[in-house]
């Protein structure tokens, strides 16, 4: 019997299934992030600045403390003060000291910030379709649920409660015409 030598086995690409899942998630984020970075750069802001404006718009007519705003952002702002400095220079937010606690700073969105969020609304919806519109509704719901489960034990201050309930964050879908 003739023996055929086997090719040496190539080393595994990942150290574990968890590492592969994490790196797949990271690569996906990187590819999808490029799409929204182009959108927001065209308006002179970053995705994180847009996210802060969106959160502040939802808080209207009230204001949020800088720490409450930071807890509600999609990704952690390493320096919320610098993010707010830039938005304030652009005239999109305003800050004021809390009357009862002078150390606390309250942040609110300006009419110019509200207008910018409004101007971006259709483009942001298009961006979402460009990023994930190839997935059907069932797959998207499964993806959202799986990501929530993966993230749950790692939610920091405020935990999952810092984010709105699914029903509050997702408007009812209109059937296609």
N, C-alpha and C positions, 0 to 999 in steps of 0.2 A: 504494500500500500504506500502510495506516494504521499508524503506530508507536504502540505503547502504552508510555508511560513506565514504567520499572522503579522500584520502590521502592528507596530507598537500602539497601544491604546493612547489616545490623546488625553491630556489631563482635562478634568471637568472645567467647564467655563466659569462655574460659580462654586463657591464654598458650600452653599446650602440652598435649599429651595426658598428659604426666607430671603437670602441675599439676592437670588434671582428675581423674586417678586419685587423687592425694594428697588433694584436697579431698573427693572422694567417700568416701574412707576416713575422713577426719576427721569428716565429717557423720554417717557411719554410727556411728562410735565415740560421738559425742555423743548420738545417739538411743538407742543401746543402754546407754550409761552411766547415763542417767536411770533406767532400770529397776533396775539393781543399787544405785544410790545410795539409792533408796527402801527397798529391802530392808535394807541395812546401817544406815541412819539409824535404822530402827525398833529396832535393837539397840545403839545408842549408839556405833557404830564406823563407820569409812569402809571403802570397798572395799580401799584399800591396806593398812589395818590388818588386815582379814580375810586378805588375801593373805599378810601377814607371819605371821599365826597359822597359816595353812595350811602354809606352808613350815616353820615351826618344829615343827609337829605331825609332819610327815613325817620330820624329823631326830631325833625321839624314839627312844630315851631320851637321845640326845646333845644337844649344844648347838651353836650356830653362832656364829662371830665376827660382829660387826655388819657388817663389810664383806662376808663371805660371804653373809649374809642379804640385804644390799642388792643383790648381784649376781644373786640368784635371784628377786627381785621382778619382777612383770610390768612395772611401770613404775618408773622411777628415783625413789627417795625423795630429794628435795632435801635433806632433813635427817633422816637415819635416827635420829639421837640424839633428836630431838623426837618422832618417831613412836614410838620405844621408851619415851620418858618417859611418854607418854600411856597406852600399853598397860601399863606397869608400875604407874602410878597406878590403873588399873582392875583390877589384880591378875591380868592375863592373861599376863604374861611376868615373868621374873626375870633379872637380870644379875649376873654375878660376874666378878671379875678372874681371868685365867688364872694358875694357880700357877707355870707356867714362864716366862711373859712377862707381867709385871704391867701392861704398857701395853695388852695385848689384853683386850677385854671379850667374854665369852661370853654368849649369850642363849639361854634355853630357855623353853618354854611351860609354864605352871603347870597344875595340874588344872582350875582355873576356865577357862583358855583352851581346854583340850582339850574341856571340857564345852560351851563356847560354839560351837566349831567343829562339834561333834556336833549341837547343837540347830539349827544353821543348815543342816546337810547337805541335808535335803529341800527347804528353801526355795531353796537355791542351785541345786539341780537344776531346780526349777520355773522359776527365773529364767532359766537357760540355755535352757529350752524356750520361755519367753516371748520371749526375744531372737532365737533362731535356729531354733526348732522348725518353722518353716514351710519350711525347706530339707530336702531328702532327704539321706540318708547320703552318697551319692556327691558331691553338691554341697558338703556340709560338708568332706569329705576334700579335694576340689579347692581349696576356699577356704583351708583350713589350709596345704596345700602351697604355694599361690601366695603367701600371706602370709609363710611361712617364706622363700621365695625372695626376696621383696621386701626382707625385713629382713636377710638373711644378711650382705651387705657392710657393714652398719651396726651389727652387734652389737659392743658395747664389751668391757670387761674380762670375761674368762671366755667370751666369744663364745657360740655356740649351745650349748656344753657346759655352761653354767650352768643351762640348762633341761634337764629330763629328756627322755630319748628318748620318742618318741611312744607306744611300747608301755607305757612306765612311767606315762605321764600319763593314758592313756585306758583305763579299765576295759573289759573285754569287754562288748559290748552284748548284752543279753538280748533275744530276739525278743519282739515284742508279743504279749500273750495275746488 
